Amino acid sequence: MRRTWSIVGTVVAALAVVALLVWGLRPAQRSPLTIGTQVGQLAPDFTLQRLDGPGSLRLWSLRGHPVWINFFASWCAPCNAEAYDVAQAAEHSPGLRVVGVNLANTEASLAKVDAFVQQYGIKYPVVLDTKGSVANSYGVQAIPTSFFIDRQGVIRAAVSKPLDPAEIATYLGRIGVHETTAGQVSP
């Protein structure tokens, strides 16, 4: 009888060890992403009025595409310095969605914003942060500030400075947009 209990005990112990090994070797479950403005977090949603007329743009409607959010103001010299390069990247990257978020609460007039858009040939949507609430929620301390967001809505880079074409190509690469042989960028 003792021998039977000894065998049963050994079998139970062996099964417990196997169960612990199997439990420990199973793939770790990924925790859901949190919404925030840090690299690796889901970009916070926002809806803002468009500069070019009635209607608004909702960030999360762009899911499935790489997105570049560029916070700027028309009076900002560094914003002016990068504006042409941003417009060129947007124009030559068919799958990329660029959204210019103008800090309209700091502008003298919307006519100045419109003149900025015309001057640099900006064809991507420009939206108006009239209260500064989106800039505040994204923690924008200086402009220009750019957020590079992948197709799943995850922030892959955040940069608070004007970007040159080489830097633009590097950051776009982080969201799956790569340079072509013509020197243009494409998804």
Helices and strands as residue ranges (DSSP letters): H 2-25, E 47-50, E 56-58, G 59-62, E 67-72, H 77-91, E 97-102, G 104-106, H 110-119, E 126-128, H 133-137, E 145-149, E 155-159, H 165-173, E 178-179, E 185-186
